[in-house]
Amino acid sequence: MPSSTEWATVLASGLVVDPVDRFLAHLTAIDRSPNTVRAYAHDLRDYFEFLQCRGLQWDRVSLEDLGRFVTWLRLPGEARDGRVATLPWVGRISLRRR
């Protein structure tokens, strides 16, 4: 008989990300809403994608790395892979001759 419990996990390079899988299993076990578990799964997928792109280990992240992650989240999706640079907006520049 199929279970009515939904399951979410996160894959990196085709493999289950164990710490994320354990956390999501915990949320499911304590009867968190499937929407809540899915939301965590999506956010953790983004986080582990960021870590993987930068060669960082999840259990050795610095405060500066977390700041870079927040900045990375603000980038458009196509710029997150590091191949597209998004430059900060500086406003109109006046090119006056002296």
N, C-alpha and C positions, 0 to 999 in steps of 0.2 A: 504494500500500500504506500503510495507516494506521500512524503511529508509535506505539510503546508507551510513549513518554515522556509523562508528565503535564505539564501546564503550569498555573501559577497566576499570577494577576495581581490587581491591586487597582484598582478604579474609584472615581473621585470625580466626582460630577455626570455620570456616564455616560462619562467619559473615563479612559483608562489613566493611572495615576500613573507617569510615566516613571522617576524614580529607583528606585521600588519594583520596577517591571517589570525594570529592568536588574539589580538586585540578585537578584531571584528567578531570572532567567535565568542569572546567574552561579552560583547555588547548584545549579541543574539541570545546568549545563555541567560542574561539578566532581563530578557524581554524588552529590549529597546525596539522602537518602531523600525520596521524595515526601511522606511524612508530615512531615518536617522543613520542607520547602518550604511545605507547606500551613500549618503552624503559624506560620512567619514571616509568611505572607500574611495570616493572621487578625490577628496582633498588629500588623502594619503598617497594616492596614485601620483598626483601632481608633485607632492613632496619628494617621493622616491624617484620620480623622473628627474627632478632638479638635482638630487644627490648623485644619481647615476651619471648625468651629463657632466658633472664637476668632479667625479671620481672621489666623492666623499662617502664616509661610512656613517650610517644613521646614529650610531652610538658615540660618535666622536665629533659632533657638530659644535662649532663655536657660535658665540653670539653674533659675530660678524657674518658667519654663514647664514644664520637665520635672517639677518637684515638683507642679505643678497637674495634670499628666497622670496622675501616680501616684495622686493624690487622686481624680481623675475615674474612674480604673479601678476604684476601690473602691466607687463608687456603683452602685446597682442600675441595670440597663439603662434602665428607664423614666425615670430621673432624669438621664441623661447628656445629654439634648438641651437642658438649661437651663431647661425649662419647669416642672420640679418641683424644689423645694428640699428637700434632705435636711439636717435639723438634727442637730447632734451630740447624743448622749445625755448628759444631765447628772445622771441619777439622780432620786431622789425629792426634790421641793422641799417644804419645810415652810412653810406660810403662817400664821405666828403673828402675832397682834396684839400691839402693844406697849402 
